Amino acid sequence: MNHPEYFPVEINTADIGKLLRVPGIGPRSAKRIVELRRREKIKDIETLKRLGVVVKRAKDFILINGKRIKEEKYTQLSLISSELLEAG
């Protein structure tokens, strides 16, 4: 945070040292990112979450394919009808 010139970091090209500077990316998730990039390109935040990245902390400091991350917030929908709730 004290060095804004280092950010944002492109997740698909940054070396492990640059990845480790990003809040929310620890040594294990940085290694996992580098290993996955050898096989395929990282395309979304869901992939980063599966790799152990704390996306909530990292999103302001990284780019995926040149684009900033916008973490979408989902609202859980109720599966119980409101009529059933009122009748109960």
QUIKAGI-V983752 format. One record per helix or strand of 3 or more residues. SS is the DSSP state (2 for helix, 1 for strand). FROM is the first residue (numbers start at 1). LEN is the number of residues. If there is no record, write none. Layout:
BEGIN
ss:SS from:FROM len:LEN
ss:SS from:FROM len:LEN
END
This chain:
BEGIN
ss:2 from:4 len:3
ss:2 from:16 len:5
ss:2 from:27 len:13
ss:2 from:45 len:6
ss:2 from:55 len:4
ss:1 from:62 len:3
ss:2 from:82 len:6
END
